[in-house]
Each structure stands twice: as structure tokens, then as C-alpha cells.
Amino acid sequence: MNSPFVFGKIVSGEHFVNRNEEIYRLQNNFKSGNSTRTHFV
């Protein structure tokens, strides 16, 4: 069985998960000058 996950490369299209809420929060943090930490699994 193949894994449904893509590791080690940039994803797009069908492999990209809808992250509109997260993008909105990040944009607001950057515009406000807030420190932002991201976590990559």
C-alpha cells in the first residue's frame, strides 16, 4: 500500500491541504510584527 502523504518536497494541487485560516493568521502576524513560530512534521 502506498502512503497518501508526500514527504520532503513542496506540494501543490491535489496534495495541498486547504490552509486558508492558517494563512490568514500568519499574514496578520507578519503585518503586526508579531513573532511567529511554525512547526513542520
N, C-alpha and C positions, 0 to 999 in steps of 0.2 A: 504494500500500500504506500503510495506517495504522500508526503506531507503537504497539507494545504497552505503551509506558511513559506514565505520567501525570506531567506536569511542572507546577510552580507552584501546586499546591493539595494540600490534605490528602486522603489516600486512605483508603479503607476497603473492606470486603467483598472482592470478587474481586481488587481491585488491591493489597491489603495483603499483603506478604510475611511469612511466619511468622518472627518475630524473638524467640522465647522465650529463647534463650541470651543474646542481646544485652540484652534487658530485664532478665534476672536479674543480669547483670554490672553494669548501670547501677544497679539498685536496691541492690546490695551496695556499690558505690562511694559512693552517696549516704548510705547508712546509716552507713558507716565514716568519712565525712567526707573521702574521697579526691577530689582534683581529677579532673575528667573532661572530656575533650575529645571533641567529636563532629565528624564530617566529613560534610557534605552535598554531594552531587554535583549 
